[in-house]
Amino acid sequence: MNILIGADLVPTASNFSVFKAGDGVSLVGEELLNILNKADYRIFNLEVPLCDNAAPIEKCGPALIASTYTISGYNALGVDLLTLANNHIMDQDNQGLISTINLLNGNGIAYLGAGETLEQAKKPYNFQLDGKKIGVYACAEHEFSIADDKAPGANPFDPFESLDHIAEMKGECDYAIVLYHGGKEHYRYPSPSLQKTCRKMVEKGADLVVCQHSHCVGCEEKYNGATIVYGQGNFLFDGSENECWQTSLIVSVNENGEVSYIPLKKTGNSVRVAKEDEAADIMDGFINRSEEIKQNGFIERKYAEFADSMIKHYLFAFSGIKRNFVYKVFNKLLGYRLTDWILKRKYTKDKRLALQNYIECEAHRELFIQGLRINNKL
């Protein structure tokens, strides 16, 4: 038994024609295509709706879309199962989701993690390999794609529901895989909360938890006999030249449930098996970070440093001030101290404490989010 799990497999303008042609060699190279062909089962994350009519939803961030003709590329790579539980599957509204589902059904590619109802979205997917029943459960953090009782979309991670779903799935299968679309982009370590969540998934029965969404290779944790992967990078997503997007890992599972990795390197608008020296660098970093998170208090300290580096970004975003040409000129003239000056004047200690309370307190946060949702529809 050999199951391969790749991350984001997304056609972009630079390779639409290659996907349309179903040219697997151009997309992933002959060596990687052979590896995929020899596997018993191939799982990826489809982080884009496949549709021909653009109907972008209102959201922050890009609304992705890829034409239905790109399905030829997925067929060429032998994709067996796609998770739709991510923050982009609803980018083209319900018609984009329906188009995607119909296209996958018509091409014999299974999917999970999204649906026209919440009940459909939260269903796991089971398959048989070598006499073993494999269960896969997929869920996503809350962004603009999430399904609820009244709307289609991706399966949300809900600690009051999702953990029970994992336990139920494990009761019906021999090996349980959880694909969790969450974690901070371009951060190679788990947050304290993410580690707690993934460990609880293991305690509920997951044999393997793979965190996707971060667009970077992260680290691994062995916990209670299971494996947690905190970030595997993209598989093929030519959307950024950020150094995090240049490398990735395929997660490989054998008949004994043992996990290994295949390092990949982005090459232009395609991906290839990493060369020996590249693979060594990728795995050395992965292994070193995996050792670091074993240290008592490391995850908390590292995340505190990261949070401190990001707080100005969030406060500035909440301020409503635009970084236009005038702002950039004055900021440069002031030695790039304009942001600090603005934030100190706009956010007094009392205001920062109030902001913390509104976000941290469950009652305030729930009310605040619901109010935003209502007002954003007006």
GIPE-V764715 format. One line per field, one symbol per residue. ss: DSSP state (H for helix, E for strand, C for the rest). phi: phi as a letter, one per 20 degrees, with the letter a starting at -180 (. if undefined). burial: I if it has 24 or more other ideal C-beta (glycine too) atoms within 12 Angstrom, else O. A space follows every 50 residues. Layout:
ss->???
phi->???
burial->???
This chain:
ss->CCEEEEEEEECCCCCHHHHHHCCHHHHHHHHHHHHHHHCCEEEEECCCCE CCCCCCCCCCCCCCCECHHHHHHHHHCCCCEEECCCCCCCCCHHHHHHHH HHHHHHCCCEEECEECCHHHHCCCEEEEECCEEEEEEEEECCCCCECECC ECEECECCCCCHHHHHHHHHCCCCEEEEEEECCCCCCCCCCHHHHHHHHH HHHCCCCEEEEECCCCEEEEEEECCEEEEEEECCCEECCCCCHHHHEEEE EEECCCCCEEEEEEEEECCEEEECCHHHHHHHHHHHHHHHHHCCCCCHHH HHHHHHHHHHHHHHHHHHHCCCCCHHHHHHHHHCCCCHHHHHHHHHCCHH HHHHHHHHHHCHHHHHHHHHHHHHHHCC
phi->.bddddefdcfcgfcgfffgfmeffffcnffffffffffebcccdeeafd bddebfffaenfdebcffffggffffemfdbcedebecfdgdmfffffgf ffffgfdmdfbbnbafcfgffeffcdbdblmdeddcccbcfecedffbfd cfqefffcgecffffffffffdbebdddddeaofgmdecffgffffffff gffepfebddednfmbfdbcceblnddddeodmfebbedaegffeecace eddefemfdccdfccfcmecccfffgfffffffffffffffgffffnfff fffffffffdffgffffffneeeeffgffffffemmdfgfffffffdfgf fffffgffeffgffffffffffffffef
burial->OIIIIIIIIIIIOOIIOIIIOIIIOIIIIOOIIOIIOOIIIIIIIIIIII IOOOOOIOOOOOIIIIIIOIIIIIIIIIIIIIIIIIIIIIIIIIIIIIII IOIIOOIOIIIIIIIOOIOIIIIIIIIOIOOIOIIIIIIIIIIIIIIOOO IIIIIIIIOOOIIOIIIOIIOOIIIIIIIIIIIIIOIIIIIOOIIOIIII IIOIIIIIIIIIIIIIIIIIIOIOOIIIIIIIIIIIIIIOOOOIIIIIII IIIOOOIOIOIIIIIIIOIIIIIIOOOOIOOIIOIIOOIIOIIOOOOOIO OIIOOOOOOOOIOOIIOOOOOOOOOOOOOOOOOOOOOOIOOOIOOOIOOO OOOOIOOOOOOOOOOOOOOOOOOOOOOO
